[in-house]
């Protein structure tokens, strides 16, 4: 013990001498050597540990966060005596009915149909979808868990701007040689695989065989089918005629997101490829053009640490270099050009096409509404099948801090404005509205639906259900690496991510969202989600003033 104290003392003296007389980067350490370093220790600990101390401020109440984690584990979400942290004003309240409905009287039909005028409309079996999160920003294992959870839970999943990658095919068992690259494990290697799986586990066996059979750097471009002991990935060089005529039934309902970088649908010169897009849409149900995102109005950002060779393969970009997508979508220099491109995609895919926007004021949506009305009156195509509205407080793994919560209205305000403007121009029936931005719980979803949404995107809630501990280390820079392996490309950290366990919890979260939405509608006396309107809500402002007429509140607030 005495030797240990001597060693500690010598190290401390050495550090004091270095801080005061050698280093010249920090004035604090010159004046307060050694002890001044505690500041940097506490700064480093603040983010990972902030959620464990004090009240929850970001989501209004810690109870909302707890609900997500409990729902994902399929535990009973009841509380005793009172909430742990009551939600402060201002807030929306749900109006209850004098004669609420009983269980069984509320419709279990949560379907929404997009693009009824298209040859292949998309009928979602749920009003909830996992919002856009790119494979690349999310780890391959994370993407597989989300895809598996979406398939098992019968809800759609948005690819994010990182393109349709092999990891979305985790449930695909009917893959044909005509459009798939396949590497089968046969003979003695097959026996060896089962031995390794038996002695260790499936993850160890698959990891070993990825190393043995697949090209270095491109291991993550293949999916492993444990039933047939086969590695496979889409062969994007195969002729379009070899692709399936309809989306295979063993895939989740995939919404393809096309960003300004055109990832996954670009040619060698970075231009839009109609042929590649047509191939991608053989596996997807509809297309979302990303014009803007709540957390950042700039193009998407993926830092070099996350641009692996596999990610470069998917996106058609150089590996190990940061990727900053252009701020403006290349075919949206004007509203008319954007709508012409929407029409082009509708003709190529014969499926629904829409776009994602952020609203800063009424004029943002009015510009689109005017063009929609003009085309409707003239009998022209190009009217979007849906518009996704992201709130200004939407999330992102990597965004400029100066833009976070500085550009765009919150999703509740945006929804109300969009719904009213589209009605005013007589085009509300032409388009579905998708809401995104800090929607976590059944109550959040019901409020969004009441304010005009037809469909809900959830990102953060699904992240938490997949194991996210909100350490806010998604960017991947330096020591900022997701500690649970969900939002990182670090192979060591990814190795701890339990794909099938997290897939079950993703499915549970979605199931319990729908179950409690149904419960809330019963209390409101509403039989079907399409019947929800602003009249079903009450608003209390920060001073306790009650708006029984929510329309009056918004008129006062917006005008």
C-alpha positions, 0 to 999 in steps of 0.5 A, spaced: 500 500 500 505 504 501 508 503 494 502 505 491 501 511 495 508 513 493 507 512 485 500 516 486 504 522 489 510 522 484 505 522 478 501 527 481 507 532 482 509 530 475 502 532 473 503 539 477 509 540 474 507 539 467 501 543 467 504 549 471 511 549 467 510 545 460 503 546 457 501 552 454 494 550 452 490 551 458 490 558 462 486 554 468 491 549 468 497 554 469 493 557 475 490 550 478 494 545 476 492 538 477 485 540 480 483 544 474 483 537 470 477 535 474 473 540 470 474 536 464 472 530 467 466 533 469 465 536 462 466 529 459 461 525 464 456 530 463 452 528 457 452 520 458 450 521 465 445 527 465 439 523 464 440 520 471 440 526 475 434 532 475 428 532 472 427 531 464 427 537 460 427 535 453 421 530 453 417 535 458 417 529 463 421 523 465 415 519 465 414 519 457 421 516 456 420 511 462 414 509 458 418 508 451 423 503 455 417 499 459 413 499 452 419 496 449 420 490 454 412 489 454 411 491 461 405 493 464 405 501 463 401 503 470 403 508 475 401 509 482 399 515 486 401 520 481 406 521 475 414 522 477 414 528 473 408 532 471 408 535 465 408 542 465 404 548 462 403 549 456 400 543 454 395 540 450 389 536 453 385 530 450 378 531 451 374 525 454 367 523 452 361 523 457 360 516 454 366 513 453 367 507 448 368 500 451 374 495 449 372 492 442 368 498 440 374 502 437 376 500 430 382 496 430 383 498 423 390 502 423 391 502 416 392 508 411 392 508 404 397 512 400 397 514 392 390 511 391 391 513 384 397 510 383 398 503 379 401 500 386 398 504 392 401 503 398 396 501 404 400 501 410 397 496 416 399 501 421 399 509 422 406 508 425 412 508 421 420 508 423 422 514 421 428 516 416 434 513 419 440 511 414 444 505 414 451 508 416 448 513 421 445 507 424 450 500 425 448 494 420 446 490 426 441 496 428 438 497 421 437 489 421 434 489 428 429 495 425 428 491 419 426 485 423 422 489 428 418 492 422 417 486 419 414 482 425 410 488 427 407 490 420 409 497 420 413 501 415 420 503 415 423 509 412 430 507 409 433 514 411 437 518 405 443 512 406 439 508 400 436 501 400 442 497 403 442 489 404 441 490 411 433 491 410 433 484 407 434 480 413 427 477 413 428 476 405 428 468 404 425 467 397 431 471 394 432 469 387 439 467 383 437 472 378 437 478 382 441 476 388 449 475 389 449 469 393 455 465 397 453 459 399 456 455 405 457 448 403 461 441 405 465 441 411 465 449 411 457 448 413 459 442 418 464 447 421 459 453 421 454 449 426 460 447 430 462 454 432 455 456 433 454 450 438 460 451 442 459 459 442 453 462 438 450 464 432 454 471 432 461 468 433 459 463 427 457 469 422 463 473 424 468 468 423 465 466 416 464 473 414 472 474 415 473 467 411 468 468 405 467 475 404 472 481 401 475 485 406 472 491 407 465 489 404 463 484 409 457 488 411 454 489 404 452 481 405 446 479 409 447 472 412 441 467 412 441 462 417 436 457 414 440 456 408 447 458 411 448 463 405 450 470 404 447 474 399 446 481 397 442 485 391 445 484 385 444 492 382 448 490 376 442 485 374 438 487 368 431 490 371 427 484 367 430 479 373 427 483 378 421 481 382 414 484 379 412 485 386 415 487 392 417 480 396 412 478 401 417 477 406 420 484 406 418 489 411 414 495 408 420 499 406 419 507 404 425 509 400 428 516 402 431 520 396 436 525 398 440 531 395 446 526 395 441 521 390 445 515 394 443 509 392 440 511 385 446 515 382 450 513 376 458 514 376 457 521 375 453 522 381 447 524 376 440 521 377 439 514 374 432 512 372 434 504 371 437 504 378 431 507 381 426 502 378 430 497 381 430 499 388 423 500 387 422 493 386 423 492 393 420 499 396 412 501 397 413 508 396 418 514 395 420 520 400 424 526 397 428 529 402 427 537 401 429 538 409 429 536 416 427 539 422 434 539 426 438 541 420 436 545 413 443 543 410 444 536 406 445 530 410 452 529 414 456 523 415 463 524 418 469 520 415 469 515 421 462 512 419 464 512 411 466 505 411 467 501 405 461 498 405 457 504 406 461 507 400 459 501 396 451 502 398 452 510 397 456 510 391 461 515 394 469 514 396 470 511 403 473 514 409 471 521 407 466 525 410 459 526 406 456 532 406 450 532 401 448 539 397 443 543 401 438 543 395 435 537 392 438 537 385 431 537 381 427 542 386 430 549 384 423 551 383 417 548 386 414 547 378 421 543 377 420 539 384 413 537 382 415 535 375 420 530 378 415 528 383 411 526 376 417 523 373 418 518 379 411 516 379 411 514 372 417 510 373 415 507 380 408 507 379 407 508 386 406 513 391 411 519 391 411 525 396 416 529 399 419 531 406 419 539 408 420 543 414 415 549 415 418 556 418 411 560 416 405 559 412 408 561 406 412 555 406 406 550 405 402 555 401 407 555 395 406 548 395 398 548 395 398 553 390 402 549 385 398 543 387 391 547 386 394 549 379 395 542 377 389 539 379 385 545 375 389 543 369 388 536 370 396 535 370 400 530 374 405 531 379 401 532 385 405 529 391 401 523 394 403 525 401 407 531 405 412 529 411 412 535 415 418 535 420 418 539 426 423 544 428 425 540 434 426 534 430 432 529 431 439 528 427 445 524 429 449 530 426 447 537 425 450 544 426 448 546 433 446 553 430 441 550 426 438 545 432 431 548 434 432 555 430 429 553 423 422 551 423 416 551 427 414 545 432 411 539 429 404 541 432 404 548 429 406 546 423 401 540 422 395 545 424 398 550 419 399 545 413 392 542 414 388 549 414 392 551 408 391 545 404 384 545 406 383 553 404 386 551 397 382 545 396 387 540 395 387 537 402 384 530 399 389 530 394 395 528 399 396 525 406 400 528 411 405 525 415 408 528 422 415 527 425 418 530 430 419 528 438 413 524 438 414 518 443 408 516 446 401 514 444 398 521 447 403 525 442 401 521 437 393 522 438 395 529 439 398 529 432 393 526 429 388 530 432 391 536 429 391 534 422 396 528 421 394 522 417 400 518 419 406 518 424 413 517 423 417 516 430 425 516 430 427 517 437 422 512 440 424 507 436 431 508 437 430 507 445 426 501 444 432 498 440 437 500 446 439 507 445 441 510 452 441 517 450 448 518 451 448 523 445 454 520 442 451 518 435 456 523 431 462 518 431 467 523 432 473 522 436 471 518 442 463 520 440 461 513 439 455 510 441 456 505 447 451 500 445 453 499 438 446 502 435 449 508 432 456 507 430 460 503 425 466 501 430 466 493 430 468 492 437 462 496 439 457 493 434 459 486 436 455 487 443 448 489 439 443 483 440 439 484 433 434 479 435 433 481 442 432 488 440 428 487 434 423 484 439 423 490 443 422 494 437 416 490 435 413 491 442 414 498 442 410 499 436 405 494 439 404 498 445 403 504 441 397 502 437 394 499 443 394 505 448 392 509 442 386 505 442 385 506 449 385 513 449 381 514 443 376 509 447 376 515 452 375 520 447 369 516 444 372 516 438 371 509 434 377 510 428 383 514 428 381 518 422 375 521 426 380 525 430 380 533 429 382 539 433 375 539 437 378 533 441 383 537 444 384 543 449 390 547 450 392 550 457 398 556 456 403 557 460 399 562 465 394 556 466 389 560 461 384 554 458 383 554 450 377 549 449 377 551 442 384 550 439 382 553 433 382 560 437 388 558 440 392 557 433 389 563 430 391 567 436 398 564 436 399 564 428 396 570 426 
